[in-house]
Amino acid sequence: MKRVAIALMLALAVFWSSNASAKLKINLGVVTKPGSAQNIAAEKFKALVEQRSGKEIEVKIHHSASLGNETEILQQIQMNQVQMGIITVGPFDTFDPIVRVINYPFIFKDNAQADQVLDGPLGKEILKSLENVGFKGLAFSENGFRNLTNNRRPVKKAEDVAGLKIRVMQSALHKAIWQALGANPTPMPWPIYTELEQGVIDGQENPIWVIDVYKFYEIQKYMTMTRHVYSGHIDVASLKWWNTLKPQQQDLLQKAMYEAAVYQRKDNRDRNAQRLAKLKEKGMQIEMNPDVASFRAKVAKLKDMELFKEPRVKTFLLKVMEATR
């Protein structure tokens, strides 16, 4: 009887082990905390994938920079140590400079235009280009249009930016934008609440949701609705890992990520008016109508800088500029 019981236990162990190994497990990295834009897209993706696969595909979300900063997550995805990520566009430019075009200042006039370009042939060209550096680009979700906050003075025109120490992403383009505006840009990984609170930096630039969710209204007095850069996320997978998947799995993941991205973009935009009202209630002084022309004038020559001199990058920039006129 004892031998029978042991044999049964071993048989069950083999059964469960074989069934567990049959499941596809995905590690997905994001740098932000639950409730943030990246996480909303990630959680929607997880729900869609697990429901449609009958839980034969499991998605584990590693949030709050538990896998490192965004550049480090991208490196892990390249090496297939992490399978997927939802990453802000900025850090991609050290891997493939063509993505700089998305973050070119004032290139998109509104959300509809950004969607038209990024969901269309030009966006697909960017996603395809990422295969050259080890990523499978799946979709574009978003942070949204970036705005300036600081704790020193109101900013109504570009000249008011002079000398402000502004935290920027680890991105050559973002650093160049704020240098052109006369600020002292300081590349710094996320999060940055402590640095703002201690006065290590004067301010930062991010979409409305970031200022709300990360409670920057507690430590930043002034906000200016510059909308200087449309900040997207690129939702990516390790190309090495992607190429091991069955076509049906690839199709399911591709469709789920696009649907999650569309869902997240709408959710993000629907909340902006409410978030702005909250920031005002919390005491932030918000300049709703800055002199945007003065900002545009100071960054107009960026297209002629070294960052955009590579022929394919320059050509792509001009194509997007033509499409957004």
Backbone torsions as a table, in degrees:
resi	resn	phi	psi	omega
1	MET	NA	-41.5	-179.3
2	LYS	-63.4	-41.3	179.1
3	ARG	-62.7	-39.1	178.8
4	VAL	-62.4	-43.3	-179.7
5	ALA	-63.6	-43.3	179.2
6	ILE	-63.9	-43.4	178.8
7	ALA	-60.6	-40.7	178.8
8	LEU	-64.2	-42.7	179.1
9	MET	-62.7	-42.2	178.4
10	LEU	-64.7	-40.3	179.1
11	ALA	-62.9	-43.6	178.2
12	LEU	-64.0	-39.3	179.5
13	ALA	-62.7	-43.5	178.0
14	VAL	-63.7	-40.8	-180.0
15	PHE	-60.8	-50.1	-177.9
16	TRP	-68.2	-34.9	178.4
17	SER	-64.9	-43.5	-179.0
18	SER	-66.9	-36.3	179.0
19	ASN	-71.6	-37.2	178.7
20	ALA	-65.4	-41.3	-177.7
21	SER	-69.6	-22.1	179.6
22	ALA	-71.7	-21.6	179.9
23	LYS	-73.9	144.0	175.3
24	LEU	-92.2	122.4	-178.5
25	LYS	-110.5	128.2	-176.0
26	ILE	-117.2	126.2	170.7
27	ASN	-97.3	123.0	-176.1
28	LEU	-120.6	122.6	-175.7
29	GLY	-102.5	135.0	170.4
30	VAL	-136.3	154.7	-175.3
31	VAL	-95.3	-12.4	-174.1
32	THR	-99.8	170.5	-176.5
33	LYS	-91.0	163.4	177.7
34	PRO	-53.3	140.1	-175.9
35	GLY	96.4	-12.7	179.2
36	SER	-84.0	166.1	-175.0
37	ALA	-57.6	-48.1	180.0
38	GLN	-60.0	-40.7	-178.2
39	ASN	-68.1	-35.1	178.3
40	ILE	-62.2	-43.5	176.8
41	ALA	-65.1	-43.1	-178.7
42	ALA	-62.9	-43.3	-177.9
43	GLU	-69.2	-36.6	176.3
44	LYS	-66.1	-41.7	177.7
45	PHE	-60.0	-47.6	179.2
46	LYS	-57.4	-46.3	-178.5
47	ALA	-62.9	-44.4	-179.3
48	LEU	-64.4	-45.9	-176.0
49	VAL	-65.6	-46.1	-176.3
50	GLU	-69.3	-35.4	178.9
51	GLN	-69.9	-44.6	-175.2
52	ARG	-74.8	-24.3	-179.8
53	SER	-93.9	2.5	-174.8
54	GLY	61.8	32.1	-178.7
55	LYS	64.9	18.7	172.2
56	GLU	-76.2	-16.4	172.2
57	ILE	-118.7	126.2	179.7
58	GLU	-113.0	136.0	180.0
59	VAL	-116.2	123.1	174.9
60	LYS	-107.4	120.3	-179.4
61	ILE	-92.2	121.8	175.5
62	HIS	-101.2	102.3	-173.0
63	HIS	-104.7	179.4	172.9
64	SER	58.5	37.5	177.3
65	ALA	59.2	27.1	179.9
66	SER	-66.2	-19.5	176.9
67	LEU	-101.4	2.5	-177.7
68	GLY	115.3	-175.7	177.8
69	ASN	-76.2	178.2	-172.4
70	GLU	-65.1	-37.4	177.1
71	THR	-63.3	-41.0	179.5
72	GLU	-67.1	-37.4	176.5
73	ILE	-63.9	-42.8	178.8
74	LEU	-61.6	-39.8	177.7
75	GLN	-62.6	-39.5	179.1
76	GLN	-68.3	-35.5	177.1
77	ILE	-66.9	-43.8	176.9
78	GLN	-52.8	-41.4	-175.3
79	MET	-89.0	2.8	-179.7
80	ASN	63.3	27.6	170.4
81	GLN	-81.9	-27.7	173.2
82	VAL	-127.3	138.1	-173.0
83	GLN	-83.0	-36.2	-173.1
84	MET	-144.6	162.5	175.9
85	GLY	-157.6	155.9	171.8
86	ILE	-118.1	106.8	-163.7
87	ILE	-126.8	137.1	175.6
88	THR	-58.9	143.3	-175.1
89	VAL	-57.5	-40.6	-172.2
90	GLY	-46.8	-54.0	-177.6
91	PRO	-63.8	-15.7	178.5
92	PHE	-67.6	-22.1	-170.0
93	ASP	-70.0	-13.7	173.5
94	THR	-81.9	-14.0	178.1
95	PHE	-96.9	-43.2	-180.0
96	ASP	-145.6	107.4	-173.7
97	PRO	-64.7	-12.0	-179.9
98	ILE	-63.8	-26.0	-178.6
99	VAL	-70.5	-15.5	176.5
100	ARG	-55.9	-29.3	-176.2
101	VAL	-59.8	-38.0	-179.9
102	ILE	-60.2	-37.2	-176.6
103	ASN	-92.1	8.3	178.2
104	TYR	-61.1	132.6	-173.1
105	PRO	-62.2	133.9	174.7
106	PHE	62.0	23.1	-177.5
107	ILE	-76.3	-29.0	176.7
108	PHE	-108.8	132.6	-178.2
109	LYS	-84.2	-25.7	-179.0
110	ASP	-160.7	178.3	-178.4
111	ASN	-62.2	-41.4	-177.3
112	ALA	-60.9	-40.4	-179.7
113	GLN	-68.9	-39.4	177.0
114	ALA	-61.3	-44.6	179.2
115	ASP	-62.8	-42.4	-178.2
116	GLN	-58.8	-43.3	-178.2
117	VAL	-74.9	-49.0	-171.8
118	LEU	-75.7	-28.1	175.9
119	ASP	-85.9	-7.6	-176.3
120	GLY	-99.7	-163.9	-176.3
121	PRO	-58.5	-35.7	-178.8
122	LEU	-68.9	-40.2	175.9
123	GLY	-64.1	-40.3	178.7
124	LYS	-64.1	-31.4	177.5
125	GLU	-65.0	-39.3	177.4
126	ILE	-65.0	-48.4	-178.7
127	LEU	-60.6	-39.3	178.8
128	LYS	-66.4	-38.8	-179.0
129	SER	-61.3	-31.6	-178.2
130	LEU	-64.8	-18.2	177.5
131	GLU	-64.2	-25.4	179.7
132	ASN	-67.0	-18.6	-178.6
133	VAL	-120.3	20.9	170.0
134	GLY	94.0	12.3	-179.7
135	PHE	-116.7	146.6	169.1
136	LYS	-103.8	105.8	178.6
137	GLY	-76.7	129.8	-174.6
138	LEU	-110.4	-41.4	-174.6
139	ALA	-167.9	170.8	174.7
140	PHE	-116.5	113.2	164.9
141	SER	-98.1	-163.8	-173.7
142	GLU	-150.0	155.5	159.8
143	ASN	-88.2	-44.9	-177.4
144	GLY	116.7	-173.5	179.4
145	PHE	-73.4	134.9	-175.6
146	ARG	-87.0	143.8	179.5
147	ASN	-133.3	155.4	-175.6
148	LEU	-91.3	136.8	167.5
149	THR	-127.1	152.7	173.9
150	ASN	-158.6	169.7	-175.8
151	ASN	-118.2	17.0	-177.3
152	ARG	-109.0	-43.8	-175.8
153	ARG	-162.8	159.4	173.5
154	PRO	-65.3	143.9	176.7
155	VAL	-119.0	113.4	179.9
156	LYS	-111.8	-22.9	179.3
157	LYS	-142.7	166.5	-174.4
158	ALA	-58.5	-35.3	-178.3
159	GLU	-61.6	-24.6	-179.4
160	ASP	-72.0	-12.2	-178.2
161	VAL	-79.8	-20.2	-171.4
162	ALA	-48.8	125.2	174.5
163	GLY	84.1	-10.1	-180.0
164	LEU	-67.8	135.0	177.1
165	LYS	-88.8	104.6	-171.9
166	ILE	-110.3	127.2	174.0
167	ARG	-70.6	132.9	174.5
168	VAL	-127.7	163.2	174.5
169	MET	-67.0	166.4	176.3
170	GLN	-78.1	76.2	-174.7
171	SER	-144.5	127.7	-179.6
172	ALA	-60.9	-38.4	-178.8
173	LEU	-68.1	-46.0	-179.1
174	HIS	-61.5	-36.7	176.1
175	LYS	-64.9	-42.6	-179.3
176	ALA	-64.9	-37.6	179.6
177	ILE	-58.5	-48.8	-175.1
178	TRP	-77.6	-24.6	170.5
179	GLN	-65.8	-42.6	179.0
180	ALA	-62.9	-31.0	180.0
181	LEU	-83.1	-4.4	176.5
182	GLY	92.3	6.7	178.5
183	ALA	-84.8	177.5	173.5
184	ASN	-110.6	86.1	-175.9
185	PRO	-70.7	136.0	-176.8
186	THR	-126.0	101.0	178.2
187	PRO	-61.7	134.7	-174.2
188	MET	-158.2	130.4	178.5
189	PRO	-70.5	164.0	-179.1
190	TRP	-86.5	144.8	4.8
191	PRO	-90.1	171.1	-172.8
192	ILE	-133.6	12.0	-176.4
193	TYR	-57.2	-47.1	-177.0
194	THR	-62.2	-41.1	-179.7
195	GLU	-65.0	-37.3	175.7
196	LEU	-68.6	-44.3	-177.6
197	GLU	-62.3	-38.6	-177.1
198	GLN	-86.0	-4.7	178.8
199	GLY	79.0	15.4	175.0
200	VAL	-62.1	-35.6	173.4
201	ILE	-126.8	151.4	-179.5
202	ASP	-81.9	-31.2	-174.2
203	GLY	-165.7	-171.1	-177.2
204	GLN	-157.3	173.4	179.1
205	GLU	-137.9	125.9	-176.1
206	ASN	-161.7	164.6	175.0
207	PRO	-67.0	166.2	-174.5
208	ILE	-57.2	-41.0	-175.1
209	TRP	-61.4	-35.2	-178.7
210	VAL	-64.5	-44.4	-178.2
211	ILE	-63.5	-33.7	177.6
212	ASP	-76.0	-59.5	-172.5
213	VAL	-62.4	-36.0	-179.0
214	TYR	-92.9	8.1	172.7
215	LYS	56.8	40.2	178.1
216	PHE	-67.8	-16.2	176.3
217	TYR	-63.0	-16.8	177.9
218	GLU	-75.9	-23.8	-170.7
219	ILE	-131.3	1.0	178.7
220	GLN	-128.6	125.6	-174.5
221	LYS	-89.7	-35.4	-171.4
222	TYR	-114.9	138.4	176.1
223	MET	-133.1	137.9	-179.9
224	THR	-125.1	124.7	-176.9
225	MET	-80.7	70.0	-178.5
226	THR	-73.6	-33.8	-177.1
227	ARG	47.8	43.3	-170.5
228	HIS	-75.1	-28.1	-179.9
229	VAL	-139.6	135.2	169.2
230	TYR	-83.4	119.6	-174.8
231	SER	-103.1	107.6	177.0
232	GLY	-96.8	168.0	165.4
233	HIS	-110.0	147.0	167.3
234	ILE	-107.4	124.2	-177.6
235	ASP	-95.0	111.1	-167.3
236	VAL	-126.7	162.5	172.6
237	ALA	-128.7	161.2	171.7
238	SER	-67.8	123.7	-179.5
239	LEU	-63.8	-39.0	179.3
240	LYS	-59.3	-43.9	179.1
241	TRP	-70.4	-44.2	-177.9
242	TRP	-55.6	-39.9	-177.2
243	ASN	-71.0	-8.9	175.9
244	THR	-90.7	-9.1	-174.9
245	LEU	-81.9	155.7	173.2
246	LYS	-72.9	151.1	179.7
247	PRO	-54.4	-37.6	179.6
248	GLN	-65.4	-37.6	177.7
249	GLN	-67.2	-43.9	178.6
250	GLN	-59.8	-43.0	-179.5
251	ASP	-63.3	-44.0	179.5
252	LEU	-61.8	-46.4	-177.5
253	LEU	-67.5	-40.8	179.5
254	GLN	-61.2	-48.8	-178.5
255	LYS	-66.0	-40.6	-179.1
256	ALA	-65.1	-39.6	-179.4
257	MET	-69.2	-39.4	177.7
258	TYR	-63.9	-44.3	179.0
259	GLU	-63.0	-39.2	178.2
260	ALA	-64.6	-38.8	179.6
261	ALA	-65.0	-45.5	179.2
262	VAL	-63.0	-42.8	178.0
263	TYR	-59.6	-46.9	-176.9
264	GLN	-66.7	-40.3	179.6
265	ARG	-60.7	-44.5	179.4
266	LYS	-64.3	-45.2	179.4
267	ASP	-58.4	-44.0	-179.1
268	ASN	-61.2	-46.1	-176.5
269	ARG	-71.5	-36.1	-179.2
270	ASP	-64.0	-24.5	-176.1
271	ARG	-92.5	-9.0	-169.8
272	ASN	-62.0	-42.3	-178.8
273	ALA	-62.5	-43.1	178.8
274	GLN	-63.3	-41.0	-179.9
275	ARG	-65.5	-42.0	178.6
276	LEU	-60.9	-43.3	178.4
277	ALA	-59.8	-40.5	179.4
278	LYS	-64.0	-44.0	-179.0
279	LEU	-61.1	-39.1	177.2
280	LYS	-66.0	-41.7	178.5
281	GLU	-62.2	-32.5	-179.5
282	LYS	-79.6	-2.0	173.6
283	GLY	103.7	2.3	178.2
284	MET	-70.8	138.9	173.9
285	GLN	-91.2	112.8	-171.8
286	ILE	-110.2	121.9	174.6
287	GLU	-89.8	104.9	-174.8
288	MET	-79.4	-26.7	-174.5
289	ASN	-130.2	68.7	177.5
290	PRO	-70.0	169.5	177.3
291	ASP	-78.7	82.8	-176.1
292	VAL	-62.5	-32.0	180.0
293	ALA	-59.2	-36.4	179.6
294	SER	-67.3	-34.0	176.5
295	PHE	-70.2	-44.4	179.6
296	ARG	-58.4	-42.5	-177.0
297	ALA	-61.0	-38.8	-176.2
298	LYS	-75.4	-22.8	-178.8
299	VAL	-105.3	3.3	-173.8
300	ALA	-60.5	-30.5	-175.1
301	LYS	-88.3	2.7	-179.4
302	LEU	-60.3	-30.2	-178.2
303	LYS	-65.1	-18.9	180.0
304	ASP	-95.9	1.2	-178.5
305	MET	-79.9	167.9	-178.0
306	GLU	-55.6	-31.4	-178.2
307	LEU	-56.6	-28.0	-175.0
308	PHE	-116.7	16.6	-176.0
309	LYS	-84.1	-18.9	175.7
310	GLU	-59.3	127.5	-171.5
311	PRO	-51.0	-46.1	-176.9
312	ARG	-69.5	-31.7	178.1
313	VAL	-71.2	-44.1	178.8
314	LYS	-61.1	-45.5	179.8
315	THR	-61.3	-42.4	-178.8
316	PHE	-67.7	-40.3	177.3
317	LEU	-58.0	-45.8	-179.5
318	LEU	-64.4	-36.2	178.1
319	LYS	-64.9	-41.0	179.7
320	VAL	-70.8	-39.8	176.4
321	MET	-59.2	-40.6	178.6
322	GLU	-64.8	-40.2	-177.7
323	ALA	-71.6	-19.1	-174.5
324	THR	-111.5	12.6	178.6
325	ARG	-69.9	NA	NA
